[in-house]
Amino acid sequence: MKYRNNKAGEPISILGYGCMRFSRSGGSTDLQKAEKEIMAAIESGVNYFDTAYIYPGSEAALGEILARNQARDRVQIATKLPQYLINRAGALDRYFEEQKKRLQTDHIDYYLMHMLTDVGAWRKLEQLGIREWIERKKKSGEIRQIGFSFHGNTDMFLQILEAYDWDFCQIQYNYMDEVSQAGRKGLQAAAARGIPVIIMEPLRGGKLVNMLPEDARKLIDADPKKRTAAELALRWLWDQPEVTCVLSGMNSLEMVKENCRIASEAEAGEFTEEDQTMIAGIRDAVNRTIKVPCTGCAYCMPCPQGVDIPGAFRCYNEMFMESKSTGRHEYFQVVSLRKKPAFPSQCVACGKCERHCPQHIAIIEELKNADRALRPLPYRIAAGAARRFLRFR
């Protein structure tokens, strides 16, 4: 197993265990199966385990497995405060104490503000005394490192990055998300501040393995090094020295063994020019299935009306590249939950975006198409209710 360091110079395995996708049996976590997989990962050198309050049964399962194998001191636990459920200062301790109890531990090694989508969510926590709360928990040793997980656009990520002296962060990043969400720009900005970056969705929930178009599969099959789709995606990430740890939702012993093998070999800077060309070819093959040829360059931004144009097109395309539900879910997460609305319906057809688009996209018309597809009536109702609940209580 290879390791890269946190802010304090302590080693983090470059492969982290994502605990959201434990196998389930009879409606609950298959504890016996998960135990075999987790212990195999630990024996192979994995020391970073990521869970969250809202992952059904995950914290309790991880805590039970570590306790009965006396393995707590062999790993670093990362879990997340459900900040979207916090509306009073007392709730901070209530959730934190519950998480410690579930995890059967007296401290959390890496504690994240879960799913920040804009800096307003952090400002709300500040008003509730989160800075002082973190300081107390760090002083008591109950929290070792503080960070945040992020779903949003690059500019918002940079704002959150500047809003606090973070110890680490977690972003969605893969070769298809290089210029979306936090993107490579966000990754490099965090690294420039000395902030370790944990990567989630390296395979887009398996879609960069199971849902690749035929042209992409042919390129992978022709790889002279005989790497699989998953191995290429993981190595592309580890090739970048700014990437500290890549999370994988491993739920089979075979997956654990294979990912640990790759993580024992991967090096930053190992990709050749031919490797990069192959990844570009795979990306192009995927992009040929898209609806709107938006590259995410953001030349169309900022929109005078606040519309997130690249965000709308990216999620619209995901509806055709992956599935309707995937694109709509992504849009719900990344755009619909923002404090300040950024919907295509806000467009007034001023034309500023179209004058600056290097792809010459008919943005005004395509935004109408995207809005109809991404926000059917049930989604609009759900998004409105969620915004009121999460932001304006």
C-alpha positions in Angstrom: 0.0 0.0 0.0 1.2 3.5 -0.9 0.7 6.5 1.4 0.4 10.2 1.2 0.5 12.6 4.1 -2.1 14.7 5.8 -1.5 18.3 7.0 0.3 17.1 10.1 2.6 14.8 8.1 0.8 11.6 9.1 0.3 8.9 6.5 -3.1 8.3 4.8 -3.4 5.2 2.5 -3.9 6.3 -1.1 -6.9 3.9 -1.2 -9.6 4.7 1.3 -12.6 2.5 2.2 -15.9 4.1 1.3 -18.5 2.6 3.7 -21.7 3.8 2.0 -22.1 0.6 -0.1 -21.8 -2.2 2.4 -23.7 -5.3 1.1 -27.1 -5.6 2.7 -29.2 -8.6 3.7 -32.7 -8.6 5.0 -32.8 -4.8 4.9 -29.7 -4.3 7.1 -26.0 -4.4 6.6 -24.5 -7.9 6.0 -22.1 -7.6 8.9 -20.4 -10.9 8.4 -19.6 -10.1 4.8 -18.6 -6.5 5.5 -16.3 -7.7 8.3 -14.3 -10.0 6.0 -13.9 -7.2 3.5 -12.9 -4.5 6.0 -10.4 -6.7 7.7 -8.9 -7.8 4.4 -8.5 -4.1 3.5 -6.8 -3.4 6.9 -4.4 -6.3 6.5 -3.5 -4.9 3.1 -2.7 -1.5 4.6 -5.9 0.6 4.1 -6.1 3.0 7.0 -8.8 5.5 6.0 -12.4 4.5 6.4 -15.2 7.0 5.3 -18.7 6.9 6.6 -21.5 9.4 7.4 -24.4 9.9 9.8 -27.0 9.4 7.0 -25.5 6.2 5.5 -28.0 3.6 6.7 -26.4 1.4 9.3 -22.9 2.3 8.1 -21.5 4.0 11.3 -22.8 1.3 13.6 -21.5 -1.5 11.3 -18.0 0.0 11.1 -17.9 0.6 14.8 -19.0 -2.9 15.6 -16.5 -4.5 13.2 -13.5 -2.5 14.5 -14.5 -3.1 18.1 -14.8 -6.9 17.9 -11.5 -7.1 16.0 -9.7 -4.7 18.3 -8.8 -2.7 15.2 -9.9 0.8 16.1 -6.3 2.0 16.7 -5.2 0.6 13.3 -7.4 2.9 11.3 -8.5 6.5 10.8 -12.2 7.1 10.9 -13.8 9.8 8.8 -17.4 10.6 9.3 -19.6 13.6 8.7 -21.8 16.1 10.5 -25.2 16.3 8.8 -25.0 20.1 8.7 -28.2 20.4 6.6 -30.1 19.1 9.7 -28.6 21.6 12.1 -30.7 24.6 13.1 -29.6 25.2 16.7 -26.3 25.0 18.5 -27.3 22.2 20.8 -27.8 19.9 17.8 -24.0 19.9 17.2 -23.3 17.9 20.3 -26.3 15.7 20.0 -25.3 14.4 16.5 -21.6 14.2 17.4 -22.3 12.1 20.6 -24.6 9.8 18.7 -21.9 9.3 16.1 -19.3 8.4 18.7 -21.6 6.0 20.3 -22.4 4.3 16.9 -18.7 4.1 16.1 -17.8 2.9 19.6 -15.0 5.5 19.8 -14.0 8.5 21.9 -12.7 10.5 19.0 -13.1 11.0 15.3 -9.9 11.3 13.3 -11.4 13.2 10.3 -14.7 15.0 10.8 -16.4 16.6 7.8 -19.2 19.1 7.3 -21.3 16.9 5.0 -22.3 18.0 1.5 -21.6 21.8 1.5 -23.0 23.1 -1.8 -22.4 26.8 -1.2 -20.6 29.0 1.3 -24.0 30.1 2.8 -24.3 26.7 4.5 -21.0 27.3 6.3 -22.0 30.9 7.2 -25.2 29.5 8.8 -23.1 27.1 10.9 -20.8 30.0 11.9 -23.8 31.8 13.3 -24.5 28.8 15.5 -21.0 28.8 16.9 -19.4 26.1 14.8 -15.9 27.7 15.0 -15.9 27.7 18.7 -17.4 24.2 18.9 -14.7 22.8 16.6 -12.0 24.5 18.7 -13.4 22.8 21.9 -13.6 19.4 20.2 -10.0 19.7 18.9 -8.7 20.8 22.2 -10.4 17.8 24.0 -9.0 15.5 21.3 -12.5 14.4 20.2 -11.8 15.7 16.7 -8.3 15.4 15.2 -8.8 16.9 11.7 -11.7 19.1 10.4 -12.8 19.3 6.8 -15.8 19.3 4.4 -17.3 17.3 1.6 -18.4 19.2 -1.4 -21.0 19.1 -4.2 -21.3 22.4 -6.2 -19.4 24.4 -8.8 -15.7 25.4 -8.8 -16.2 29.0 -7.8 -18.3 28.0 -4.8 -15.6 25.5 -3.8 -13.0 28.1 -3.8 -15.1 30.4 -1.6 -15.6 27.6 0.9 -11.9 26.8 0.8 -11.1 30.4 1.8 -13.8 30.6 4.5 -11.9 28.5 7.1 -8.5 27.0 8.0 -9.5 23.5 6.9 -7.4 20.4 7.5 -8.7 18.5 4.5 -11.5 18.3 2.0 -13.4 15.8 0.0 -14.5 16.3 -3.6 -16.1 14.3 -6.4 -13.4 14.0 -9.1 -12.7 11.6 -12.0 -11.6 12.0 -15.6 -15.2 13.0 -16.6 -15.5 15.6 -13.9 -12.2 17.4 -14.6 -13.9 20.7 -15.3 -17.1 20.3 -13.2 -17.8 20.4 -9.5 -14.6 21.4 -7.7 -12.7 20.1 -10.7 -8.9 20.1 -11.3 -8.8 23.8 -10.5 -10.3 23.2 -7.1 -8.0 20.2 -6.5 -4.9 22.3 -7.3 -6.2 25.2 -5.2 -6.6 23.0 -2.2 -3.2 21.4 -2.7 -1.6 24.9 -3.0 -2.9 25.6 0.5 -1.4 22.4 1.8 -4.9 20.8 2.2 -5.1 17.1 1.6 -7.9 16.1 -0.9 -10.0 13.0 -0.5 -11.6 11.8 -3.7 -15.1 10.4 -3.9 -16.9 8.9 -6.9 -13.7 8.0 -8.8 -15.8 5.7 -11.0 -19.0 7.7 -10.8 -20.7 5.0 -8.8 -19.4 2.3 -11.2 -20.6 4.0 -14.3 -17.1 4.5 -15.7 -16.9 0.7 -15.6 -20.4 -0.6 -16.3 -21.9 2.1 -18.6 -19.1 3.0 -21.0 -20.0 3.3 -24.7 -18.6 0.7 -27.1 -16.0 3.0 -28.6 -14.6 3.6 -25.1 -14.5 -0.1 -24.3 -12.6 -0.8 -27.5 -9.9 1.7 -26.5 -9.6 0.0 -23.1 -9.5 -3.5 -24.6 -6.6 -2.3 -26.8 -4.5 -1.1 -23.9 -1.1 -2.8 -24.2 -0.7 -2.8 -20.4 -4.0 -4.7 -20.1 -5.5 -2.4 -17.5 -9.2 -2.6 -16.7 -11.6 0.4 -16.9 -11.5 0.7 -13.1 -7.7 0.5 -12.9 -7.3 3.2 -15.6 -9.7 5.5 -13.7 -7.9 4.9 -10.4 -4.4 5.3 -11.8 -5.5 8.5 -13.6 -6.3 9.9 -10.1 -3.2 8.7 -8.4 -1.1 10.0 -11.2 -1.9 13.5 -9.8 0.3 14.3 -6.7 -2.5 16.6 -5.4 -4.7 13.6 -4.8 -4.2 12.3 -1.3 -6.7 9.4 -1.0 -9.2 7.8 -3.4 -12.3 6.3 -1.8 -13.7 3.1 -3.2 -17.1 1.6 -2.1 -15.7 -1.9 -2.0 -18.2 -4.6 -1.3 -16.5 -7.8 -2.4 -13.2 -9.5 -1.4 -12.2 -9.5 -5.1 -12.6 -5.8 -5.3 -10.7 -5.2 -2.1 -7.8 -7.4 -3.3 -7.7 -5.8 -6.8 -7.9 -2.2 -5.6 -5.2 -2.9 -2.9 -3.0 -4.4 -5.6 -3.3 -1.3 -7.8 -2.8 1.0 -4.8 0.4 -0.8 -3.9 1.8 -0.1 -7.4 0.5 3.3 -8.4 2.8 6.3 -8.5 2.3 10.0 -9.1 3.5 11.0 -12.6 3.5 7.5 -14.0 1.1 8.2 -16.8 2.8 8.4 -20.2 1.7 10.6 -23.1 0.1 7.5 -24.6 -1.9 6.9 -21.4 -3.2 10.5 -21.4 -4.1 10.2 -25.0 -6.1 7.0 -24.2 -8.0 8.7 -21.4 -8.7 11.6 -23.7 -10.1 9.2 -26.3 -12.3 7.5 -23.7 -13.5 10.8 -22.5 -14.3 11.8 -26.1 -16.2 8.6 -26.7 -18.3 9.2 -23.7 -18.8 12.9 -24.6 -20.1 11.8 -28.1 -23.2 10.4 -26.3 -24.0 13.8 -24.8 -26.9 16.1 -25.7 -25.2 19.5 -25.5 -21.5 19.9 -26.5 -20.7 22.0 -23.4 -17.1 21.5 -22.2 -17.7 23.3 -18.8 -15.3 26.1 -19.7 -17.6 28.6 -18.1 -17.0 31.4 -20.7 -20.7 31.9 -20.5 -20.5 32.8 -16.8 -21.4 34.7 -14.8 -25.0 34.9 -15.9 -26.6 38.2 -15.1 -29.6 36.4 -13.8 -27.6 33.9 -11.7 -28.3 30.8 -13.9 -25.7 28.0 -13.5 -25.4 27.3 -17.2 -22.6 24.7 -17.1 -24.2 23.0 -14.2 -27.5 22.7 -16.0 -25.9 21.3 -19.2 -23.7 18.9 -17.3 -26.6 17.3 -15.5 -28.8 17.4 -18.7 -26.1 15.4 -20.5 -25.8 12.9 -17.6 -29.5 12.1 -18.3 -28.4 10.7 -21.7 -24.9 9.4 -20.9 -26.1 7.5 -17.8 -29.8 7.7 -16.8 -32.6 10.2 -16.3 -32.6 9.7 -12.6 -28.8 10.2 -12.3 -28.9 13.5 -14.1 -31.9 14.7 -12.1 -30.4 13.6 -8.8 -27.1 15.3 -9.6 -29.0 18.5 -10.5 -31.1 18.3 -7.3 -27.9 18.0 -5.3 -25.6 20.5 -7.0 -28.0 23.3 -8.1 -31.5 22.9 -6.5 -30.2 23.0 -2.9 -28.3 26.3 -3.2 -29.4 29.2 -1.1 -29.5 31.5 -4.1 -31.5 30.1 -7.0 -29.7 29.2 -10.2 -32.3 27.6 -12.3 -32.6 27.9 -16.2 -36.1 29.3 -15.8 -34.5 32.5 -14.6 -33.0 33.1 -18.1 -34.3 36.3 -19.7 -32.7 35.6 -23.1 -30.3 38.5 -22.9 -27.8 36.6 -25.1 -24.7 37.5 -23.2 -23.8 33.8 -22.7 -24.2 32.9 -26.4 -21.8 35.8 -27.4 -19.1 34.3 -25.3 -19.6 30.5 -25.9 -16.6 29.1 -27.8 -18.7 26.0 -28.8 -21.4 28.3 -30.3 -24.1 26.5 -28.4 -27.7 27.9 -28.7 -27.7 28.3 -25.0 -31.0 30.1 -24.6 -32.9 27.3 -26.3 -30.9 24.5 -24.8 -31.5 25.9 -21.3 -35.3 25.6 -21.9 -34.8 22.0 -23.0 -32.6 21.2 -20.0 -35.0 22.8 -17.6 -37.9 20.8 -18.9 -35.9 17.6 -18.7 -34.2 18.2 -15.3 -37.1 19.6 -13.4 -40.4 17.9 -14.1 -43.2 18.9 -11.8 -42.5 16.3 -9.0 -38.8 17.4 -8.9 -39.8 21.0 -8.7 -42.1 20.3 -5.8 -39.4 18.2 -4.0 -36.7 20.8 -4.6 -38.9 23.6 -3.3 -39.7 21.6 -0.1 -36.0 20.6 0.3 -34.8 24.2 -0.1 -37.2 25.5 2.5 -36.2 22.7 4.9 -32.5 22.9 4.5 -31.9 26.6 4.0 -34.6 28.7 5.4 -35.7 27.1 8.7 
